[in-house]
Amino acid sequence: MECADLSNFDISEETVKKLKATGITKLYKVQAETYEHIKKRQDVITLAKTGSGKTLAFSIPLIELMKEECISYGRYRTPMAIILAPTRELVVQTTKVLESIAPDRMTVIAVYGGVAYDQQVRALRSGVDIVVGAPGRVIDLMESGKLKLDSIKFVILDEVDRMLDMGFSADVEKILSSVYKSETKPQTLLFSATLPDWVSNICRQYVSKDCHKISLVSKEEARTADRVEHLAINCPYYERARALADTIRVYSRGPNSRCIVFCEKKKEADELAAHESMQDNCHVFHGGIPQDKREFILQKFREGKYKTLMTTNVAARGLDIPDVELVIQCAPPSSVEDYIHRSGRTGRAGRSGISIVFYTNKQKPTLTFIERGAGITFKRISAPSANEIVDVCAEELLQSLAEIPETTWSAFLPAARRLVQSLYTPTNSEDVEPSIKSKKCKKSKKEPEAEEEQKNGHVEIPSNIYEKVLCCALAKMAGKLKAIESRSALTAHPGMTAYRLDIPKHMTAHKKGLCYSLLSNQLDPETTESIRNLSFIKGRKGYVFDVPDNKAEIIDATWENDGRGIILSKLTEIPELEPEADEMMNGSGNGNFRFGGGGGFRGRVFNGGVDRFNGGSGGGNGGNFRSGRGGFNRGNGGYGRGRGRVTKRRKDFDSDSRGPAKQAKFE
């Protein structure tokens, strides 16, 4: 991100001193390109990506312009500037930024819902220079006569497109129509990430025709923050809480790092935060939390005392929190804009970040739609494996253990010795290494001496017992008290193991049946028929799939790579895959975007069995295109259907359609 030194701009020494006191010594691009135009009292429309520093872009010149005004600083004075923002959190944040650089006598107050009304009224009566408010509370104060806008000289609309998304368009227009009744038109500054039709109408109605327009976002460039890595994890809903906790543990590892998790509903956020797998430093942050508690949680999150926020769209826009290195969305959002705004909480102000989306098989079309709309490509990754989780926990614990002084850990020596002795049972041969057992056999003639040593507490304890004690202590400290379950690297399904089958370079996997045919050369039919979630590797150069853990044991014991270029191995990293048919055409359930949902096939079983398709779910309501019954690019999707061909012998199969079931026809 391009920066310019403060000395290059006409900023007063007092303001520069206050900026440097907060750690600001340079202006980012959006701040540098808007400053002179705002200082010259021009109307300015600024389009800039999330996280580019828009708050300071209007705060610094506003304070400088306010200093030039003849402010009486008397009681009952009415505001000269009003700033509208879509959320309470953004209102509070903007107010703090302004207060940090404003002269001591200049008064900035925040007005928003969720806090005592009388408290804000008293602050207005005491005299105010700048009002920062959410549209709803500003309307209430205006209609009650508590907030006078007759003296407004500066109007700033921050995150204008988000106001439209949240249904504030009518409130904003009502406020603006009241402000612009006066003969002297106020200077108007508009900041937004996008420019939908409603925002364009606001510009035409209230912004000067000779306004200065600055766009730091082009249609061609990626619309998300430049330094954000976009990842996606395929995970079923029932496994999501555990996989989410492990993902936070693995990807948010710095001592000062923070993570924001976005949920679709408040109930979902509450349930995930309360799950036994989640760490204690995870806190819920949404509209159902009282305002004073929300401000407390947000402050602790900024300070690094709380590491994870489990939230809804409340925190999706405007909040500038340092060191948010990880954003997780529990499901793909229904719009591209929501994804951009949420992922924009990381990778801010030139820092790098990671955005992870959890999705199910049914949500693959939504993921593809976001990729196209946002101009990004998700890297499909596995949910953290048991080994990754253990490694991360051990690394964190070893760092913290190294910092414990000797005077502290030595105090625990007696307790440690008692713990070792309690876990050591000499009669239990399982806890004794073979070498130890043989030594015991040789010393069998001296059993009376050994018994005497045991009575006196002088027993030689095998080294593996000490290791066991240490491992148990580390597991307890890491919060891993239950058995660590394995999960598929492909789909995160518990009790499943993922494999990758590579085929020779001269071959192309035209059909999924080839996978079954190749595997049947060494594996029994029951094992091949247990395959789930079979997909093509990009370029049709192989396959990936899941099998139950008990079948994985059979594969490991039976399969041998024979050097013919057919290589079967456990999947450790998800390769780029071919899009499934439902991602490109029909999908299941309701069509969210360009087409209605159609029936998708579920799989095939070959080799002495049956080549079969199960009819997928009947299509749901399609959007944005033609109406009528039918499949692709239509409204209501048609019936789910199945169609199969027998390769060696016939078998029946069922239709899983929402519409009338139809018997399959065999060719």
VOGU-3710 file (C-alpha; in Angstrom, 3 decimals, decimal comma):
1> mecadlsnfd> 0,000/0,000/0,000  1,463/3,380/-1,070  2,176/5,831/1,762  3,124/9,515/1,976  4,837/11,307/4,838  2,759/13,709/6,967  5,197/16,538/6,202  3,984/16,565/2,585  0,549/17,860/3,603  -0,831/21,090/5,028
11> iseetvkklk> -1,636/19,667/8,445  -1,283/21,740/11,606  1,501/20,919/14,059  -1,040/20,187/16,788  -2,771/17,539/14,643  0,541/16,049/13,458  1,648/15,709/17,074  -1,594/13,923/18,000  -1,314/11,641/14,965  2,252/10,656/15,843
21> atgitklykv> 1,164/10,000/19,424  -1,186/7,316/18,055  1,574/5,821/15,900  0,574/7,439/12,584  3,490/8,944/10,669  2,311/8,463/7,069  -0,912/8,680/5,094  -2,173/5,742/3,079  -3,169/6,170/-0,539  -6,858/6,905/0,043
31> qaetyehikk> -5,948/9,482/2,708  -3,286/11,141/0,569  -5,452/11,389/-2,554  -8,482/12,887/-0,783  -6,847/15,269/1,693  -6,202/18,331/-0,499  -9,622/18,133/-2,187  -11,452/17,949/1,127  -9,292/20,717/2,579  -10,307/22,926/-0,391
41> rqdvitlakt> -13,953/22,364/0,659  -14,848/20,335/-2,408  -17,500/17,633/-2,326  -15,740/14,283/-2,663  -16,975/10,814/-3,627  -14,469/8,120/-2,726  -14,633/4,474/-3,721  -12,044/2,424/-1,875  -11,651/-1,168/-0,878  -12,398/-2,364/2,635
51> gsgktlafsi> -9,466/-1,853/4,988  -7,845/0,997/3,061  -8,044/3,593/5,867  -11,158/5,573/4,934  -11,934/6,733/8,482  -8,775/8,824/8,767  -9,245/9,988/5,162  -12,128/12,196/6,271  -11,240/12,632/9,957  -7,938/14,505/9,465
61> plielmkeec> -9,178/17,140/6,977  -12,443/17,539/8,916  -10,576/18,443/12,099  -8,407/20,904/10,160  -11,479/22,552/8,581  -13,284/22,715/11,916  -10,333/24,623/13,381  -10,827/27,304/10,737  -14,432/27,828/11,820  -15,303/30,311/14,560
71> isygryrtpm> -16,451/27,836/17,194  -17,812/29,508/20,314  -17,418/26,408/22,525  -20,412/27,624/24,511  -23,129/25,556/26,138  -26,093/24,536/23,908  -24,052/25,011/20,716  -25,346/22,879/17,862  -23,140/20,607/15,734  -21,317/21,818/12,635
81> aiilaptrel> -20,581/18,336/11,297  -22,555/15,111/11,158  -21,162/11,705/10,234  -23,506/8,799/9,485  -22,328/5,198/9,787  -24,308/1,941/9,478  -23,389/0,163/12,735  -22,940/1,063/16,382  -19,437/-0,357/16,399  -18,371/1,801/13,468
91> vvqttkvles> -19,926/4,852/15,148  -17,925/4,222/18,333  -14,728/3,555/16,398  -15,050/6,719/14,295  -15,747/8,771/17,408  -12,583/7,488/19,088  -10,491/8,307/16,019  -11,831/11,866/15,909  -11,348/12,374/19,657  -7,732/11,211/19,398
101> iapdrmtvia> -6,799/14,016/16,970  -9,320/16,775/17,839  -8,359/19,846/19,924  -9,107/19,460/23,613  -12,117/21,831/23,596  -13,703/20,318/20,484  -16,541/17,971/21,423  -17,374/14,797/19,507  -20,286/12,626/20,617  -21,612/9,288/19,386
111> vyggvaydqq> -25,354/8,654/19,162  -26,662/5,148/18,579  -29,232/2,704/19,887  -28,764/0,205/22,660  -27,636/2,752/25,280  -29,472/5,226/27,490  -31,307/7,885/25,476  -31,137/10,531/28,250  -27,353/10,284/28,456  -27,005/11,284/24,797
121> vralrsgvdi> -29,569/14,081/25,199  -27,576/15,582/28,092  -24,415/15,479/25,992  -26,166/17,367/23,171  -27,418/20,029/25,593  -23,893/20,598/26,848  -22,870/21,682/23,379  -21,367/19,608/20,590  -19,249/20,210/17,480  -19,319/16,847/15,673
131> vvgapgrvid> -22,067/14,222/15,860  -21,276/10,663/14,777  -24,428/8,593/14,611  -26,308/5,574/13,360  -29,301/6,608/11,193  -31,971/5,182/13,511  -30,931/7,093/16,651  -30,234/10,289/14,678  -33,844/10,173/13,381  -35,182/9,698/16,942
141> lmesgklkld> -33,213/12,675/18,261  -34,214/14,847/15,299  -37,939/14,092/15,633  -37,870/14,739/19,383  -36,200/18,110/18,809  -33,110/17,158/20,803  -30,762/17,269/17,811  -30,680/20,468/15,734  -29,073/20,288/12,312  -29,488/23,968/11,348
151> sikfvildev> -25,756/24,739/11,679  -24,395/21,745/9,773  -21,548/22,663/7,414  -20,089/19,204/6,858  -21,946/15,987/6,019  -20,023/12,706/5,822  -21,588/9,405/4,812  -19,375/6,443/5,684  -19,962/2,926/4,308  -22,928/4,200/2,282
161> drmldmgfsa> -23,507/0,942/0,411  -23,751/-0,900/3,733  -26,492/1,477/4,889  -28,474/0,381/1,866  -27,831/-3,296/2,649  -29,076/-2,821/6,212  -32,279/-1,043/5,180  -31,316/2,489/6,265  -31,941/4,141/2,889  -35,201/5,841/3,977
171> dvekilssvy> -33,643/7,110/7,234  -30,585/8,472/5,440  -32,719/10,321/2,879  -34,851/11,807/5,647  -31,775/13,102/7,503  -30,214/14,519/4,350  -33,422/16,262/3,257  -33,527/17,967/6,652  -29,881/19,075/6,488  -30,061/20,390/2,916
181> ksetkpqtll> -33,077/22,643/3,545  -30,792/25,504/4,490  -29,673/28,030/1,872  -26,011/27,300/2,497  -25,249/23,844/1,177  -22,900/21,830/3,433  -19,769/20,198/2,127  -20,560/16,542/1,414  -18,144/13,631/1,621  -19,230/10,151/0,594
191> fsatlpdwvs> -17,161/7,026/1,221  -18,117/3,578/-0,028  -16,671/0,309/-1,264  -19,225/-0,031/-4,077  -21,608/2,268/-5,946  -25,080/0,693/-6,241  -27,984/2,591/-7,844  -29,292/4,050/-4,577  -25,865/5,522/-3,766  -25,690/7,017/-7,263
201> nicrqyvskd> -29,087/8,649/-6,717  -27,901/10,130/-3,405  -24,886/11,562/-5,195  -26,982/13,177/-7,920  -29,391/14,666/-5,393  -27,062/15,990/-2,699  -23,502/16,137/-4,075  -22,298/19,023/-6,237  -21,973/18,368/-9,955  -18,375/19,567/-9,861
211> chkislvske> -17,479/17,172/-7,041  -14,166/15,343/-7,084  -14,436/11,600/-7,671  -11,734/9,227/-6,531  -11,906/5,522/-7,304  -9,292/3,183/-5,959  -11,282/0,125/-7,041  -11,402/-0,989/-10,679  -13,787/-3,560/-12,098  -10,901/-5,603/-13,370
221> eartadrveh> -8,937/-5,946/-10,166  -9,769/-8,352/-7,387  -12,336/-6,781/-5,111  -11,114/-8,324/-1,891  -8,120/-7,128/0,101  -4,924/-7,740/-1,888  -3,025/-9,613/0,801  -5,776/-12,046/1,798  -5,364/-15,766/1,102  -8,745/-17,374/0,356
231> laincpyyer> -9,205/-20,958/1,557  -12,196/-23,329/1,631  -12,849/-26,415/3,774  -15,431/-29,050/2,852  -17,039/-30,093/6,136  -20,449/-31,515/7,116  -22,531/-29,500/9,566  -22,374/-32,101/12,350  -18,556/-31,957/12,366  -18,244/-28,200/11,918
241> araladtirv> -17,860/-27,180/15,584  -14,879/-29,479/16,185  -13,308/-28,676/12,824  -13,810/-24,947/13,477  -12,061/-25,103/16,853  -9,131/-27,004/15,326  -8,900/-24,575/12,400  -8,684/-21,590/14,747  -5,987/-23,381/16,735  -3,876/-24,122/13,650
251> ysrgpnsrci> -4,309/-20,911/11,624  -4,454/-18,285/14,402  -1,222/-19,043/16,178  0,555/-15,751/16,874  0,634/-14,469/20,468  -1,220/-11,299/19,416  -3,265/-12,752/16,557  -7,042/-12,586/16,521  -9,819/-14,382/14,673  -13,352/-13,346/13,673
261> vfcekkkead> -15,871/-16,110/12,950  -19,003/-15,147/11,002  -22,224/-17,088/11,523  -25,534/-16,650/9,708  -27,668/-16,511/12,874  -27,207/-15,418/16,487  -28,301/-18,833/17,756  -25,631/-20,481/15,640  -22,963/-18,162/17,069  -24,095/-18,916/20,632
271> elaahesmqd> -24,028/-22,685/20,070  -20,609/-22,731/18,405  -19,032/-20,512/21,053  -20,405/-22,768/23,809  -19,184/-26,003/22,202  -16,817/-28,059/24,335  -14,130/-27,962/21,626  -13,908/-24,162/21,630  -11,245/-22,441/23,698  -12,126/-20,225/26,661
281> nchvfhggip> -10,940/-17,028/24,955  -13,806/-17,199/22,401  -16,637/-14,700/22,962  -19,973/-14,046/21,278  -20,464/-10,639/19,644  -23,804/-9,898/17,958  -26,947/-7,774/18,162  -28,423/-9,868/20,984  -25,638/-8,802/23,373  -26,292/-5,617/25,434
291> qdkrefilqk> -24,456/-2,611/24,024  -22,259/-1,994/27,071  -21,125/-5,615/27,063  -20,470/-5,492/23,319  -18,215/-2,479/23,776  -16,387/-4,279/26,603  -15,890/-7,418/24,484  -14,694/-5,373/21,520  -12,197/-3,497/23,674  -10,809/-6,740/25,122
301> fregkyktlm> -10,572/-8,135/21,602  -8,606/-5,079/20,460  -6,260/-5,458/23,422  -5,677/-9,130/22,621  -7,254/-10,377/25,861  -9,924/-12,171/23,808  -8,606/-14,087/20,823  -11,783/-15,059/18,946  -15,045/-13,245/18,211  -18,029/-15,383/17,209
311> ttnvaargld> -20,247/-12,886/15,426  -22,900/-12,213/12,806  -22,965/-9,373/10,263  -22,705/-6,831/13,102  -18,923/-6,657/12,680  -18,835/-7,131/8,912  -18,024/-3,574/7,955  -15,959/-0,646/9,111  -14,251/-1,986/12,210  -10,497/-1,486/12,101
321> ipdvelviqc> -8,989/-4,020/14,487  -5,231/-4,673/14,222  -3,798/-8,151/13,909  -6,973/-9,896/12,760  -5,045/-12,471/10,820  -7,886/-14,958/10,384  -11,511/-14,630/9,256  -13,711/-17,728/9,142  -17,168/-17,931/7,589  -19,178/-20,931/8,753
331> appssvedyi> -20,991/-21,087/5,410  -20,659/-19,303/2,065  -22,684/-16,060/2,277  -25,585/-15,577/-0,116  -24,014/-12,564/-1,832  -20,580/-11,697/-3,160  -20,678/-8,344/-1,363  -21,109/-10,044/2,014  -18,084/-12,219/1,363  -15,971/-9,212/0,371
341> hrsgrtgrag> -17,020/-7,244/3,440  -16,434/-10,124/5,847  -13,097/-11,213/4,432  -12,102/-7,536/4,515  -11,748/-7,730/8,296  -8,300/-9,248/7,682  -5,470/-8,147/5,407  -6,035/-4,510/6,362  -3,648/-1,590/5,985  -0,996/-3,566/4,137
351> rsgisivfyt> -0,998/-6,574/6,459  -1,557/-10,133/5,242  -4,442/-12,318/6,328  -6,344/-15,555/5,788  -10,043/-15,972/4,957  -11,512/-19,474/5,331  -14,989/-20,611/4,279  -16,624/-23,816/5,469  -18,950/-25,416/2,943  -20,894/-28,608/2,323
361> nkqkptltfi> -21,290/-30,510/-0,926  -24,622/-28,764/-1,554  -22,936/-25,367/-1,209  -20,313/-25,960/-3,914  -22,279/-23,915/-6,515  -22,418/-20,968/-4,072  -18,669/-21,150/-3,620  -18,151/-21,113/-7,385  -20,455/-18,108/-7,724  -18,442/-16,155/-5,123
371> ergagitfkr> -15,204/-16,981/-6,937  -16,546/-15,549/-10,184  -18,162/-12,486/-8,611  -15,245/-11,553/-6,343  -12,526/-12,384/-8,868  -10,797/-14,859/-6,548  -9,972/-18,558/-6,471  -10,451/-20,543/-3,290  -7,733/-23,014/-2,445  -9,480/-26,152/-1,210
381> isapsaneiv> -7,765/-27,420/1,915  -8,356/-30,180/4,454  -9,621/-29,610/7,950  -6,638/-29,844/10,337  -5,468/-33,413/10,895  -4,767/-34,965/14,287  -1,015/-34,633/13,709  -1,300/-30,927/12,827  -3,362/-30,239/15,946  -0,912/-32,071/18,216
391> dvcaeellqs> 2,083/-30,291/16,645  0,528/-26,853/17,111  -0,528/-27,564/20,698  2,936/-28,891/21,534  4,642/-25,872/19,968  2,487/-23,439/21,944  2,994/-25,333/25,194  6,748/-25,693/24,761  7,082/-21,943/24,287  5,077/-21,242/27,440
401> laeipettws> 6,848/-23,966/29,465  10,256/-22,522/28,615  9,253/-19,272/30,300  8,450/-20,872/33,691  11,206/-20,036/36,221  12,978/-22,803/38,126  11,669/-21,558/41,459  8,169/-22,267/40,188  8,535/-25,627/38,431  10,777/-27,060/41,127
411> aflpaarrlv> 7,961/-26,565/43,643  5,997/-29,174/41,699  8,708/-31,885/41,894  7,139/-33,804/44,817  3,757/-33,786/43,105  5,372/-34,873/39,829  7,073/-37,819/41,523  3,828/-38,898/43,146  2,106/-38,672/39,760  4,769/-40,832/38,106
421> qslytptnse> 4,503/-43,468/40,825  0,687/-43,471/40,618  0,832/-44,253/36,887  3,479/-46,961/37,280  2,199/-50,443/38,046  5,080/-52,941/37,979  2,705/-55,870/37,490  1,263/-54,255/34,366  3,506/-55,487/31,577  1,902/-53,117/29,046
431> dvepsikskk> 3,689/-50,145/30,591  7,114/-51,760/30,557  9,395/-51,780/27,537  10,656/-55,194/26,310  14,211/-54,417/27,406  12,955/-53,630/30,885  10,987/-56,894/30,999  14,072/-58,939/30,143  16,065/-57,203/32,841  13,324/-58,033/35,321
441> ckkskkepea> 13,470/-61,676/34,330  17,210/-61,776/34,951  16,739/-60,237/38,404  13,979/-62,635/39,395  16,312/-64,221/41,977  16,508/-60,930/43,833  12,739/-60,409/44,205  12,987/-59,931/48,012  15,449/-57,063/47,440  13,117/-55,460/44,865
451> eeeqknghve> 10,198/-55,701/47,258  12,284/-54,028/49,953  13,229/-51,192/47,549  9,564/-50,710/46,648  8,649/-50,409/50,308  11,344/-47,771/50,810  10,142/-45,835/47,715  13,339/-46,551/45,735  11,940/-48,139/42,575  13,573/-47,868/39,168
461> ipsniyekvl> 10,764/-46,567/36,948  11,040/-47,117/33,177  11,602/-43,990/31,038  8,420/-44,548/29,039  6,385/-43,917/32,199  7,913/-40,454/32,489  7,039/-39,852/28,841  3,485/-40,996/29,468  3,134/-38,578/32,395  4,488/-35,699/30,304
471> ccalakmagk> 2,190/-36,559/27,384  -0,849/-36,653/29,670  0,100/-33,291/31,170  0,520/-31,741/27,709  -2,831/-33,163/26,566  -4,508/-31,712/29,666  -2,937/-28,294/29,105  -3,981/-28,376/25,440  -7,573/-29,193/26,390  -7,491/-32,561/24,598
481> lkaiesrsal> -8,966/-34,932/27,187  -10,959/-37,167/24,846  -9,740/-39,517/22,145  -8,575/-37,556/19,076  -10,731/-38,754/16,200  -9,388/-39,010/12,694  -11,249/-37,236/9,914  -11,127/-37,323/6,148  -8,631/-34,940/4,573  -11,077/-34,564/1,675
491> tahpgmtayr> -14,444/-33,928/3,352  -13,694/-33,752/7,114  -16,060/-36,667/7,739  -15,038/-38,438/10,972  -14,184/-42,107/10,707  -13,219/-41,749/7,047  -9,825/-41,831/5,342  -9,116/-40,013/2,065  -7,059/-41,472/-0,763  -5,603/-40,250/-4,022
501> ldipkhmtah> -5,342/-42,474/-7,098  -2,965/-41,221/-9,816  -3,086/-42,832/-13,253  -0,359/-43,047/-15,940  0,332/-39,863/-17,900  -0,861/-41,362/-21,182  -4,282/-42,164/-19,681  -7,271/-39,856/-19,135  -9,977/-40,563/-16,574  -13,022/-40,026/-18,774
511> kkglcyslls> -15,363/-41,812/-16,352  -15,475/-42,538/-12,663  -15,878/-46,206/-13,508  -12,196/-46,389/-14,394  -11,335/-45,786/-10,729  -13,375/-48,789/-9,604  -11,937/-50,905/-12,389  -8,318/-50,080/-11,470  -8,873/-50,628/-7,759  -10,626/-53,952/-8,317
521> nqldpettes> -7,366/-55,441/-9,568  -6,101/-55,627/-5,969  -9,087/-54,870/-3,709  -12,164/-56,934/-2,945  -15,614/-55,735/-4,173  -16,795/-54,825/-0,659  -13,898/-52,403/-0,245  -14,358/-50,736/-3,648  -18,100/-50,399/-3,083  -17,416/-48,538/0,198
531> irnlsfikgr> -15,916/-45,613/-1,725  -17,584/-42,241/-1,085  -17,172/-38,685/-2,423  -15,334/-39,753/-5,568  -14,037/-36,774/-7,590  -11,733/-36,188/-10,562  -8,376/-34,487/-10,146  -8,018/-31,443/-12,414  -7,208/-32,518/-15,965  -8,746/-35,942/-15,292
541> kgyvfdvpdn> -5,356/-37,334/-14,314  -6,612/-39,217/-11,288  -9,176/-39,432/-8,504  -9,702/-38,619/-4,837  -12,164/-40,415/-2,586  -13,082/-41,452/0,954  -13,368/-44,905/2,499  -14,314/-45,901/6,077  -11,344/-46,321/8,419  -11,811/-50,094/8,647
551> kaeiidatwe> -11,564/-50,333/4,848  -8,482/-48,119/4,913  -6,756/-50,769/7,015  -7,557/-53,355/4,338  -6,234/-51,079/1,587  -2,985/-50,411/3,456  -2,483/-54,128/4,009  -3,450/-55,207/0,478  -2,482/-52,539/-2,047  0,944/-52,443/-3,641
561> ndgrgiilsk> 2,017/-49,803/-6,164  3,421/-52,031/-8,908  5,380/-49,463/-10,920  2,904/-49,232/-13,833  2,099/-45,596/-13,063  -1,047/-46,417/-11,050  -0,282/-44,965/-7,633  -2,642/-45,129/-4,654  -1,690/-43,043/-1,620  -3,332/-41,432/1,386
571> lteipelepe> -4,425/-37,888/0,674  -2,418/-35,295/2,564  -3,257/-32,194/0,515  -6,302/-31,600/-1,657  -5,283/-31,142/-5,311  -7,210/-28,918/-7,680  -10,337/-30,845/-8,637  -12,609/-30,940/-11,655  -15,915/-29,127/-10,983  -18,806/-31,488/-10,409
581> ademmngsgn> -21,825/-31,492/-12,709  -23,998/-29,778/-10,106  -21,469/-26,932/-9,792  -21,714/-26,210/-13,512  -25,336/-26,990/-14,321  -27,957/-28,194/-11,940  -27,031/-28,511/-8,294  -29,508/-29,568/-5,646  -31,991/-27,572/-3,658  -32,882/-23,994/-4,465
591> gnfrfggggg> -30,943/-22,296/-7,215  -29,438/-19,292/-5,473  -28,039/-17,445/-8,401  -28,278/-18,110/-12,093  -30,250/-21,284/-12,192  -32,699/-23,403/-10,255  -31,556/-26,541/-8,494  -31,753/-29,730/-10,444  -31,246/-33,371/-9,564  -27,614/-34,384/-9,275
601> frgrvfnggv> -26,144/-37,849/-9,472  -24,698/-39,388/-6,356  -22,282/-41,999/-7,544  -21,537/-45,214/-9,350  -20,707/-48,723/-8,348  -18,820/-50,820/-10,882  -17,042/-54,149/-11,059  -19,414/-57,048/-10,812  -22,092/-54,799/-9,435  -24,138/-52,131/-11,072
611> drfnggsggg> -23,436/-48,865/-12,808  -26,103/-46,774/-11,148  -27,184/-43,205/-10,590  -29,494/-42,102/-7,830  -31,820/-39,329/-8,881  -30,937/-36,153/-7,020  -33,248/-33,771/-5,246  -35,827/-32,056/-7,349  -34,894/-28,506/-8,278  -35,878/-25,631/-6,078
621> nggnfrsgrg> -36,771/-22,077/-6,978  -34,379/-20,568/-9,460  -33,554/-16,912/-9,486  -32,930/-14,078/-11,949  -33,855/-15,999/-15,098  -36,831/-17,409/-16,946  -39,717/-18,941/-15,071  -41,456/-22,224/-15,716  -40,736/-25,861/-14,967  -37,484/-27,329/-16,034
631> gfnrgnggyg> -33,829/-27,328/-15,222  -30,950/-25,117/-16,331  -31,451/-21,331/-16,327  -35,079/-21,636/-15,310  -37,286/-20,971/-12,346  -38,623/-24,090/-10,657  -36,377/-27,070/-11,222  -37,910/-30,256/-12,532  -38,242/-33,695/-11,007  -35,152/-35,540/-9,805
641> rgrgrvtkrr> -34,378/-38,429/-12,106  -32,149/-41,453/-12,190  -30,777/-43,195/-15,213  -28,310/-46,034/-15,267  -26,703/-48,604/-17,456  -25,956/-52,156/-16,434  -22,362/-53,143/-17,087  -22,513/-56,803/-16,069  -25,802/-57,489/-14,363  -28,950/-55,573/-13,609
651> kdfdsdsrgp> -30,048/-54,232/-10,294  -32,767/-51,907/-9,257  -32,118/-48,526/-7,767  -34,234/-45,835/-6,179  -35,093/-42,311/-7,143  -34,424/-39,795/-4,391  -36,549/-37,102/-5,909  -38,910/-34,665/-4,282  -41,125/-35,117/-7,266  -42,863/-38,386/-8,225
661> akqakfe> -40,427/-41,275/-8,149  -39,771/-42,849/-11,520  -38,474/-46,343/-12,205  -35,130/-46,289/-13,956  -34,878/-47,469/-17,536  -31,961/-49,656/-18,447  -30,225/-49,559/-21,761
//
